Amino acid sequence: MNLRQWGRDLALGFRFAFAGGREGWVRAGLTAVGVGFGVALLLLSTALPNALSARHDREQARQDYRYDLTVPPKADDTLVISHVDTIFRDKDVRGRLVEPEGPRAPLPPGVDRYPGAGEMVVSPALKKLLAADGSALLRERLPYRIVGGIGESGLIGSQELAYFAGASGLAAHMDMWRTVRLTGFGDPTPTREQPDPILVLLNIVVIVALLMPVAVFIAAAVRFGGDRRDRRLAALRLVGSDSRMTRRIAAGEALAGALLGLVLGTAFFLVGRQVAGSVEVMGVSVWPSYLDPSPALATLVAVAVPTAAVLVTLLALRGVVIEPLGVVRAAKPARRRLWWRLLLPVAGLAMLYPMIGQGRDNGDFNKYLVVGGVLLLLVGITALLPWLVETAVGRLGAGGVAWQLAVRRLQLSSGTAARMVNGIAVAVAAAIALQMLFAGVDDQYTEETGQDLRRAQMQVSLPDGTPMAPTVQKFTHTKGVRKVTALSEGYLGDVSWDTENGPNLSAELVVGDCAALREVAKLPSCADGDVFVLEGGEYSADGPAMNRPGRKLYLESYNRLDGGEVTWTVPAGVGTARSIVDPAGTRRDGFLMTPGAMPSSIAKTVSGQLYVSVDESVPDVSEHVRNTAAAVDPLSVPDNWTATRTSVRYDSLRTGLLVGALCVLMLIGASLLVSQLEQLRERRKLLSALVAFGTRRRTLTMSVLWQTAIPIGLGLLLASAVGITLGAVLLRMSDTPVVVDWPTVLAMACAGAAVVLAVTLLSLPPLLRLMRPDGLRTE
């Protein structure tokens, strides 16, 4: 058979797809919509690498940290910048105070001129938020006049909240951390961080798990309208085509739907690309320009989808006998064989087995074995499910009329029922495996902060030299604040910190009233003017060794504009105190000092730490505390305490999984609804006939529900078994103990069932319209 004959037959099938009048167009349209949803998600997937790269490049281009200890001198091309990030109702706000020191000061990306003192330029999303009702607390915190905007090149996402505000006197606060002097933006010497093998493994499995259900749905979508197609094929045999030609014509029809699906999918993607620029999902937003698919990957999608449509159709018709008087799938269908279906998951396990116990310390996982093993296990579900549904429904017996109608329908077309469930089963299995893996390695990327949330819920870091007494008063009178523990902190050395090797001995200096000092140490007695040396500290034991009356100690200071170095002479009569766990979860070392014993020179050098206890029943209590902190000093850093802290990369990956899972669930729901409507449309005359013979509509509705519930129940059971198996193997590969989180497994299964239930409920109105006797009318 030459390629010309293939081309003629495929072209004939292509014509038949659109030459059947309204019926043909509806059939092709349903196929195209189903394929289109899948193509849109595939195109989105091909665009994700570019989106992630673009976000990373934008973040790198606007970096404003110092990467060395050398501070450039003030010049006409330098800028002093302070980080003043904040949070407003769980939304991160990126803030910077800027003070250009000359006309050639570098401009950050997206900003065409610097704002003056009391002015700011803002991102479009922040401008909208500030103008919204209910943002009065944020407007109070940012009392600057808006004089411009930040362009796209300066923002990593369309919904990012960011601003640059003009300031003066920032050089007095330079500390190599939050306030620095720059000659340019961006990291001049970027270094590539060594990838974590476990995170790489998670990345690979997430990508495969999210794309596999899409591929399954596309394969199912090209087979919409199977019954009606079979009758058309029988007519072709009647007019003289042979069986091979008939199959090629059928493949041509599928090809037509797939190509139309490519067009619709591209349209869906372009619309979604624009919509993506105005939405934020789980804190992540992008610019439409980020979502440009890789040309090579987009070409692969354009070639793979039509090719898959042809191959799937030819494969599906291999066991079908098409004769001039009808299509025979066999009066007594041959039972599906199990042995070869088991080979797929077994082969998948065999590919993953060599990496068992590899963990983080034995190099990277073999990407090809990981992808191949996970794919074969998930594809195994699509092979095993038809056998499972056929075997199970073949053993179902007597029941009510609705039950018997449903069971008989499933016995006659178990393959169609399994195809509808395949995608949801694959998605649930992948979700269970991933949740097991995330839950298993969560402890490796989550650490206890040690912060005692019973003693404080927020911490406010104040710049050096902030007067403590009036500051404490302001926080004490803030709405919702119960208690404020104020401590000033610095570091002492036995020699100048400017020496080449630094001090030989060093210790912390903590200043506070007696009540505050009792939060960090067990004091024998305390009165204003006392000084104590701590024993039992967590990090250093140098304090007692430095406690020599008359000894001169040097305070560490990052920024000494006056050129003087602050010293302190150890007095006689220093008491001894025992260190205890402070509210932040550490045992301090060094010296404790009450305000009466603190020289005025030290007061200008130490930085304040406030531990704030709040009444969390007060609405927006955290916002009130942040506003007070901003009023005290814009450079203060309020921070909400949490019991645990999660790795940023791990948390980002988990967020990406949730966003991707949401997109896949939307695809699942849409594709299932299209498939369900197609099934109902094909059975319109049968439903009308049953109603005409007196069958109650409630009975028919229940039969449709049973036809959905039985396959989905079997599919979820199979998905749970495969998902738990895959999850256990992945945990062993990461050298993590295998623990099955049964509530999570149940939650994933319920999520899949909920999608199917929602689709079934949405299909009830069309079902009721189809159950009318006039559906038997024909011409």
Long-range contacts (C-beta under 8 A, 24 or more apart in sequence): 1-244, 6-248, 9-245, 9-248, 9-249, 9-251, 9-252, 10-248, 10-249, 10-251, 10-252, 10-255, 10-310, 11-252, 12-249, 12-252, 13-248, 13-249, 13-250, 13-251, 13-252, 13-253, 13-254, 13-255, 13-256, 14-252, 14-253, 14-255, 14-256, 16-232, 16-249, 16-252, 16-253, 17-252, 17-253, 17-256, 17-257, 18-256, 20-232, 23-228, 26-681, 27-224, 27-225, 27-228, 27-229, 27-257, 27-678, 28-253, 28-256, 28-257, 28-260, 29-260, 30-224, 30-225, 30-674, 30-677, 30-678, 31-221, 31-222, 31-224, 31-225, 31-254, 31-257, 31-258, 31-260, 31-261, 32-257, 32-258, 32-260, 32-261, 32-263, 32-264, 33-221, 33-261, 33-264, 33-670, 33-674, 34-217, 34-218, 34-220, 34-221, 34-222, 34-224, 34-261, 34-671, 34-674, 34-675, 35-218, 35-221, 35-222, 35-257, 35-258, 35-260, 35-261, 35-262, 35-264, 35-265, 35-305, 35-309, 36-260, 36-261, 36-262, 36-263, 36-264, 36-265, 36-267, 36-268, 37-217, 37-221, 37-265, 37-268, 37-667, 37-670, 37-671, 37-674, 38-214, 38-215, 38-217, 38-218, 38-221, 38-261, 38-265, 38-305, 38-667, 38-671, 39-218, 39-261, 39-262, 39-264, 39-265, 39-266, 39-268, 39-269, 39-301, 39-305, 40-265, 40-266, 40-268, 40-269, 40-272, 41-214, 41-663, 41-664, 41-667, 42-211, 42-214, 42-218, 42-265, 42-301, 42-305, 43-265, 43-266, 43-269, 43-293, 43-298, 43-301, 44-269, 44-272, 44-291, 44-663, 45-207, 45-210, 45-211, 45-214, 46-293, 46-294, 46-297, 46-298, 46-300, 46-301, 47-273, 47-290, 47-291, 47-292, 47-293, 47-294, 49-294, 50-290, 50-291, 50-292, 50-293, 50-294, 51-286, 51-290, 51-291, 54-286, 54-287, 54-289, 54-290, 55-156, 55-157, 55-286, 55-290, 58-109, 58-153, 58-154, 58-155, 58-156, 59-156, 60-186, 60-187, 60-190, 61-109, 61-153, 61-185, 61-186, 62-108, 62-109, 62-110, 62-154, 62-185, 62-186, 63-185, 63-186, 63-187, 64-96, 64-108, 64-180, 64-182, 64-185, 65-180, 65-187, 66-176, 66-180, 66-181, 66-182, 67-187, 67-188, 67-189, 69-176, 71-174, 71-176, 71-180, 71-181, 72-181, 72-182, 72-183, 74-101, 74-171, 74-181, 75-101, 75-102, 75-183, 76-101, 76-102, 76-103, 76-104, 76-105, 77-102, 77-104, 77-105, 77-106, 77-183, 78-102, 78-105, 78-181, 78-182, 78-183, 79-105, 79-106, 79-181, 79-182, 79-183, 80-170, 80-171, 80-174, 80-179, 80-180, 80-181, 80-182, 81-170, 81-179, 81-180, 81-182, 82-167, 82-170, 82-173, 82-178, 82-179, 82-634, 82-635, 83-178, 83-179, 84-165, 84-634, 84-635, 86-141, 86-626, 86-630, 86-638, 87-622, 87-626, 87-640, 88-129, 88-135, 88-137, 88-138, 88-141, 88-161, 88-623, 89-620, 89-623, 91-129, 91-161, 91-283, 92-161, 92-283, 93-126, 93-138, 93-161, 93-162, 93-163, 94-160, 94-161, 94-162, 94-163, 95-142, 95-162, 95-163, 95-165, 96-163, 96-164, 96-165, 97-164, 97-165, 97-166, 97-167, 97-170, 97-634, 97-635, 98-164, 98-165, 98-166, 98-167, 99-166, 99-167, 99-168, 99-169, 99-170, 99-171, 101-171, 101-181, 106-182, 106-183, 106-184, 106-185, 108-154, 108-164, 108-185, 109-151, 109-153, 109-154, 109-185, 110-150, 110-151, 110-152, 110-153, 110-154, 110-155, 111-148, 111-150, 111-151, 111-154, 111-164, 112-148, 112-151, 113-148, 114-164, 114-166, 115-144, 115-147, 115-148, 115-164, 115-165, 115-166, 116-147, 116-166, 117-166, 117-167, 117-168, 118-144, 118-145, 118-166, 119-144, 119-145, 119-146, 119-147, 119-165, 119-166, 120-144, 120-145, 120-146, 120-147, 120-163, 120-164, 120-165, 120-166, 121-146, 121-147, 121-148, 121-149, 121-150, 121-163, 121-164, 122-146, 122-148, 122-149, 122-150, 122-162, 122-163, 123-149, 123-150, 123-154, 123-155, 123-160, 123-161, 123-162, 123-163, 124-149, 124-150, 124-158, 125-158, 125-159, 125-160, 125-161, 126-161, 126-162, 126-163, 129-161, 137-620, 137-623, 137-624, 137-627, 138-623, 140-627, 141-623, 141-626, 141-627, 141-630, 142-630, 152-287, 152-289, 155-287, 157-280, 157-284, 157-285, 157-286, 157-287, 158-277, 158-278, 158-285, 158-286, 158-287, 158-288, 159-278, 159-279, 159-280, 159-285, 160-285, 165-634, 167-634, 171-559, 171-561, 172-559, 172-561, 173-463, 173-464, 173-559, 173-635, 174-558, 174-559, 175-464, 175-558, 175-559, 176-558, 177-558, 178-635, 178-637, 179-635, 195-364, 196-360, 196-649, 197-358, 197-359, 197-360, 197-362, 197-363, 197-364, 197-365, 198-359, 198-360, 198-441, 198-444, 198-734, 199-649, 199-650, 199-653, 200-364, 200-365, 200-367, 201-365, 201-370, 201-730, 201-733, 201-734, 202-434, 202-437, 202-438, 202-441, 202-650, 202-653, 203-653, 204-365, 204-367, 204-370, 204-371, 204-374, 205-370, 205-374, 205-433, 205-434, 205-437, 205-730, 206-434, 206-653, 206-656, 206-657, 206-660, 208-371, 208-374, 208-375, 208-378, 208-430, 209-374, 209-378, 209-430, 209-431, 209-433, 209-434, 210-430, 210-657, 210-660, 210-661, 210-663, 210-664, 212-375, 212-378, 212-379, 212-426, 212-430, 213-423, 213-424, 213-426, 213-427, 213-430, 213-664, 213-667, 213-668, 214-664, 214-667, 215-308, 216-382, 216-422, 216-423, 216-426, 217-423, 217-667, 217-668, 217-671, 218-261, 218-305, 218-308, 218-309, 219-308, 219-312, 220-419, 220-420, 220-422, 220-423, 220-671, 220-675, 221-257, 221-261, 221-671, 221-674, 221-675, 222-254, 222-257, 222-258, 222-308, 222-309, 222-312, 222-313, 223-254, 223-312, 223-313, 223-316, 223-419, 224-257, 224-674, 224-675, 224-678, 225-678, 225-682, 226-316, 226-416, 227-682, 228-682, 229-253, 230-320, 230-322, 230-327, 231-326, 231-327, 233-322, 233-327, 234-322, 234-323, 234-324, 234-325, 234-326, 234-327, 237-322, 237-323, 237-324, 238-324, 238-325, 243-321, 243-322, 246-322, 247-313, 247-314, 247-317, 247-322, 248-314, 250-313, 250-317, 251-309, 251-310, 251-313, 251-314, 253-313, 254-309, 254-310, 254-312, 254-313, 255-306, 255-309, 255-310, 257-309, 258-305, 258-306, 258-308, 258-309, 258-310, 259-306, 261-305, 262-302, 262-305, 262-306, 281-659, 281-662, 282-655, 282-658, 282-659, 283-655, 284-655, 284-656, 284-659, 335-390, 336-386, 336-387, 336-390, 337-387, 338-387, 340-383, 341-380, 341-383, 341-384, 341-387, 342-380, 342-384, 344-376, 344-377, 344-379, 344-380, 344-383, 345-376, 345-377, 345-380, 345-384, 345-722, 345-725, 347-376, 348-372, 348-373, 348-374, 348-375, 348-376, 348-377, 348-380, 349-373, 349-377, 349-725, 349-729, 351-376, 352-729, 352-730, 352-733, 353-729, 355-733, 356-729, 356-732, 356-733, 357-732, 357-733, 357-735, 358-733, 358-734, 358-735, 359-733, 359-734, 359-735, 359-736, 360-444, 360-734, 360-735, 365-733, 373-729, 374-726, 377-429, 377-722, 377-725, 377-726, 378-426, 378-429, 378-430, 378-722, 378-726, 380-722, 381-422, 381-425, 381-426, 381-429, 381-715, 381-718, 381-719, 381-722, 382-422, 382-425, 382-426, 384-718, 385-418, 385-421, 385-422, 385-425, 385-714, 385-715, 385-718, 386-414, 386-415, 386-418, 386-419, 388-418, 388-714, 388-718, 389-414, 389-417, 389-418, 389-421, 389-710, 389-711, 389-714, 389-715, 390-414, 390-415, 390-418, 392-710, 392-714, 393-710, 396-710, 400-699, 400-702, 401-695, 401-699, 401-703, 402-699, 402-700, 402-701, 402-702, 402-703, 402-706, 403-703, 403-706, 405-699, 405-700, 405-703, 405-706, 406-702, 406-703, 406-704, 406-705, 406-706, 406-707, 406-710, 407-706, 407-710, 409-703, 409-707, 410-707, 410-710, 410-711, 416-679, 417-707, 417-710, 417-711, 418-711, 418-715, 419-675, 420-672, 420-675, 420-676, 420-679, 420-708, 420-711, 421-711, 421-712, 421-714, 421-715, 421-756, 422-715, 423-668, 423-671, 423-672, 424-668, 424-672, 424-712, 424-715, 424-716, 424-719, 424-752, 424-755, 424-756, 425-715, 425-716, 425-718, 425-719, 425-752, 426-719, 427-664, 427-665, 427-668, 427-752, 428-715, 428-716, 428-719, 428-720, 428-723, 428-748, 428-749, 428-751, 428-752, 429-718, 429-719, 429-720, 429-722, 429-723, 429-726, 430-723, 430-726, 431-661, 431-723, 431-748, 431-751, 432-719, 432-720, 432-723, 432-724, 432-726, 432-727, 432-744, 432-745, 432-748, 432-749, 433-723, 433-724, 433-726, 433-727, 433-730, 434-657, 434-727, 435-727, 435-741, 435-744, 435-745, 435-748, 436-723, 436-724, 436-727, 436-728, 436-730, 436-731, 436-739, 436-740, 436-741, 436-744, 437-727, 437-730, 437-731, 437-734, 438-654, 438-657, 439-739, 439-741, 439-744, 440-727, 440-731, 440-734, 440-736, 440-737, 440-738, 440-739, 441-731, 441-734, 441-736, 444-736, 445-646, 445-647, 445-650, 445-651, 446-644, 446-645, 446-646, 446-647, 446-650, 447-644, 447-645, 448-643, 448-644, 449-585, 449-641, 449-642, 449-643, 449-644, 449-645, 450-581, 450-584, 450-585, 450-586, 451-583, 451-584, 451-585, 451-641, 451-642, 451-643, 452-581, 452-583, 452-584, 452-585, 453-641, 453-642, 453-643, 455-485, 455-519, 455-583, 455-611, 455-613, 456-483, 456-485, 456-583, 456-611, 456-612, 456-613, 456-641, 457-612, 457-613, 457-614, 457-616, 457-640, 457-641, 458-611, 458-612, 458-614, 458-622, 458-625, 458-638, 458-639, 458-640, 458-641, 459-584, 459-609, 459-610, 459-611, 459-612, 459-638, 459-639, 459-641, 460-608, 460-609, 460-610, 460-612, 460-625, 460-629, 460-636, 460-637, 460-638, 460-639, 461-607, 461-608, 461-609, 461-636, 461-637, 461-639, 462-607, 462-608, 462-609, 462-610, 462-632, 462-633, 462-636, 463-607, 463-608, 463-633, 463-635, 463-636, 464-557, 464-559, 464-604, 464-605, 464-606, 464-607, 465-603, 465-604, 465-605, 466-607, 466-608, 466-632, 466-633, 466-636, 467-603, 468-595, 468-608, 471-608, 471-610, 471-632, 472-610, 474-628, 474-631, 474-632, 475-610, 475-612, 475-625, 475-628, 475-632, 478-624, 478-625, 478-628, 479-618, 479-621, 479-624, 480-614, 480-615, 480-616, 480-618, 480-621, 480-624, 480-625, 481-612, 481-613, 481-614, 481-615, 481-621, 481-624, 481-625, 482-613, 482-614, 482-615, 483-612, 483-613, 484-610, 484-611, 484-612, 484-613, 485-512, 485-515, 485-516, 485-519, 485-583, 485-610, 485-611, 485-612, 486-512, 486-513, 486-516, 486-608, 486-609, 486-610, 486-611, 487-511, 487-512, 487-516, 487-517, 487-519, 487-520, 487-608, 487-609, 487-610, 487-611, 488-512, 488-598, 488-603, 488-606, 488-607, 488-608, 488-609, 489-606, 489-607, 489-608, 489-609, 490-555, 490-556, 490-602, 490-605, 490-606, 490-607, 491-555, 491-556, 491-590, 492-546, 492-553, 492-554, 492-555, 492-556, 492-568, 492-590, 492-591, 493-553, 493-554, 493-556, 494-546, 494-551, 494-553, 494-554, 495-554, 496-554, 496-565, 497-554, 497-556, 497-557, 497-565, 498-565, 503-554, 505-542, 505-545, 505-546, 506-540, 506-542, 506-556, 507-540, 507-542, 507-543, 507-546, 507-589, 507-590, 507-591, 508-537, 508-540, 508-543, 508-588, 508-589, 508-590, 508-591, 509-555, 509-568, 509-590, 509-591, 509-593, 509-602, 509-606, 510-588, 510-590, 510-591, 510-592, 510-593, 511-592, 511-593, 511-594, 511-595, 511-598, 511-602, 511-606, 512-592, 512-594, 512-595, 513-594, 513-595, 514-594, 517-577, 517-592, 517-594, 519-582, 519-583, 519-611, 520-579, 520-580, 520-582, 520-588, 520-592, 521-577, 521-578, 521-579, 521-580, 521-588, 521-592, 522-577, 522-578, 522-579, 522-580, 523-575, 523-577, 523-592, 524-575, 524-576, 524-577, 525-575, 526-594, 527-594, 528-594, 528-595, 528-596, 528-597, 529-594, 529-596, 529-597, 530-575, 530-593, 530-594, 530-596, 530-597, 531-571, 531-573, 531-574, 531-575, 531-591, 531-592, 531-593, 531-594, 531-597, 532-574, 532-575, 532-576, 532-577, 532-591, 532-592, 532-593, 533-574, 533-575, 533-576, 533-577, 533-590, 533-591, 533-592, 534-577, 534-578, 534-579, 534-588, 534-589, 534-590, 534-591, 534-592, 535-576, 535-577, 535-578, 535-579, 536-578, 536-579, 536-587, 537-579, 537-587, 537-588, 537-589, 537-590, 538-579, 538-586, 538-587, 538-588, 538-589, 539-586, 539-589, 540-589, 540-590, 541-589, 542-589, 542-590, 543-589, 543-590, 543-591, 546-570, 547-574, 547-591, 549-573, 549-574, 555-602, 555-605, 555-606, 557-605, 566-601, 566-602, 566-604, 566-605, 568-599, 568-602, 571-597, 583-611, 584-611, 665-751, 665-755, 668-755, 669-755, 669-758, 669-759, 672-755, 672-756, 672-759, 673-759, 673-762, 673-763, 676-708, 676-759, 676-760, 676-763, 677-763, 677-766, 680-704, 680-763, 680-766, 680-767, 680-770, 681-770, 683-770, 684-770, 684-775, 685-775, 685-776, 687-767, 687-770, 687-771, 687-775, 688-770, 688-771, 688-772, 688-773, 688-774, 688-775, 688-776, 689-776, 690-771, 691-771, 691-772, 691-773, 691-775, 692-773, 692-776, 697-768, 697-771, 700-767, 700-771, 701-764, 701-767, 701-768, 704-760, 704-763, 704-767, 705-760, 708-756, 708-760, 712-752, 712-753, 712-756, 716-749, 716-752, 716-753, 719-749, 719-752, 720-745, 720-749, 723-748
